[in-house]
Amino acid sequence: MHYRTREMIAGYLSILPAFLALTVIVFYPMAGTFYHSFTKWDGAVSHWIGLRNYSFIFTNGELWTLIRNNIIFLLSIPGILLLSLIVSVLLFEEVPGWRFFRSLYYIPTILSSVVVGLLMKTMFAQSGVVNQFLHTLGLSSGKTEWLSQTPTAFMVLIFCFYWQTLGQGALIFLSGLSSISTEIFESASIDGANWWQRLFHITIPSLIPAIVYFTITNTVYCFIGLFSLVYSVTAGGPGLETTPIDYMIYIKAFQSPDQLGYASALSIVLFVIVLLVSWVQLILSNRFQE
């Protein structure tokens, strides 16, 4: 056998285990989900119903509420992006206490979303520490039901998202800042540039790849990673007002025994949405970098 042929066969054999693992863990479940999205399925018996699941998704009105909830989280990304940038620059410039704050900001990142969610649910409960603190300051009656009203429930969820994401963002941007020559900052300071001018004219343009990465990963998270946070804080309430698409898939699949087919169809819709959003982001980021 020719040497190049043997080398090619060896290469294919070396990736075969990984391909088989992907087939079993990823491709087969995806194919099964796609098939069952056209059926009425209770987990044991399925009946082909064609496009009825998709028709119901787009006509019952729930999908638009779910997408609205995801978009609210999506619109919060610029805030945590700017906050992470400012914190990372302050840490990079080694402001007093920077070692302590570097650890303090990163600790929430290593906690699971469920732990963060349960902590915040306890803090913002009617008898929680937040109400007690505000009552002590005379700013409220101490009986605010934070999680029973849509605006305040979203505020708590976004606060959780910010608190857990800040350390991740600071770490990403600190690694990007370490690749920028300090001579550039020194020259700008000598020329009279203040801190904000250095941030917007030197730091941010130099961190474009890191900003793109941070934005894309958190955009995807806002569509497929909110389940554990929403489950532990609001359980999608009040009503469906804080329910994102991934949490609704859980509700339909595991709390409604005969709607696994509907949940499968909703999963395909979510997959297409994430695919389109990621594609648009990649196109815009490439143009922006150019």
Residue pairs with C-beta under 8 A, 6 or more apart in sequence:
33 264
33 267
33 268
34 264
34 268
36 46
36 260
36 261
36 264
37 53
37 54
37 261
37 264
37 265
37 267
37 268
38 48
38 49
38 50
38 51
38 53
38 261
38 265
39 46
39 47
39 48
39 49
39 53
39 261
39 264
40 46
40 47
40 49
40 52
40 53
40 258
40 261
41 47
41 258
41 260
41 261
41 264
42 257
42 258
42 260
43 257
43 260
46 261
49 261
53 261
53 262
53 264
53 265
54 265
54 269
56 262
57 63
57 262
57 265
57 266
57 269
62 240
62 248
63 245
63 269
65 240
65 241
65 243
66 240
66 243
66 244
66 245
66 248
67 245
67 273
69 240
69 241
69 242
69 243
69 244
70 222
70 223
70 226
70 244
70 245
72 154
72 158
73 157
73 158
73 161
73 222
73 226
73 244
74 219
74 222
74 223
76 158
76 161
76 162
77 215
77 218
77 219
77 222
79 162
80 161
80 162
80 165
80 166
80 169
80 218
81 169
81 211
81 214
81 215
81 218
83 162
83 166
83 169
84 165
84 166
84 168
84 169
84 170
84 172
84 173
84 214
85 169
85 173
85 199
85 203
85 204
85 207
85 211
86 199
87 101
87 105
87 166
87 169
87 170
88 169
88 170
88 171
88 172
88 173
88 174
88 177
89 173
89 177
89 199
89 203
90 98
90 101
91 98
91 101
91 102
91 105
91 170
91 174
92 174
92 177
92 178
102 170
105 166
105 167
105 170
106 167
106 170
106 171
107 167
108 116
108 163
108 164
108 166
108 167
109 164
109 165
109 166
109 167
109 168
109 171
111 164
112 228
113 160
113 164
113 225
113 228
113 229
113 232
114 228
114 229
114 231
114 232
116 160
116 163
116 164
116 229
116 232
117 160
117 228
117 229
117 230
117 231
117 232
117 233
118 232
118 233
120 156
120 159
120 160
120 163
120 233
121 147
121 232
121 233
122 128
122 129
123 129
123 130
124 130
124 131
124 146
124 147
124 156
125 131
125 146
125 147
126 143
126 144
126 145
126 146
130 146
131 140
131 142
131 143
131 144
131 146
132 142
134 140
134 142
134 144
135 141
135 142
144 152
145 152
146 152
146 153
146 155
146 156
147 153
147 156
147 233
147 234
147 237
148 237
148 238
149 238
150 238
150 241
150 242
153 233
153 234
153 237
153 238
153 241
153 242
154 242
156 233
156 234
157 229
157 230
157 233
157 234
157 242
160 229
160 233
161 229
165 218
169 214
172 210
172 213
172 214
173 207
173 210
173 211
173 214
175 210
176 206
176 207
176 209
176 210
177 203
177 206
177 207
180 202
180 203
180 206
184 202
185 198
185 202
188 197
188 198
188 201
188 202
189 198
193 201
193 202
204 211
208 288
208 289
209 289
212 281
212 285
212 288
212 289
215 281
215 285
216 278
216 281
216 282
216 285
219 277
219 278
219 281
220 274
220 277
220 278
222 244
223 244
223 245
223 246
223 270
223 273
223 274
223 277
224 246
224 270
224 274
225 246
226 244
226 246
226 247
227 244
227 246
227 247
227 250
230 236
230 242
230 243
230 244
230 247
231 247
231 250
234 242
236 242
236 243
236 247
236 248
236 251
237 243
240 248
243 251
245 266
245 269
245 270
245 273
246 270
248 266
249 263
249 266
249 267
249 270
250 263
252 259
252 260
252 262
252 263
252 266
253 259
253 260
253 263
256 262
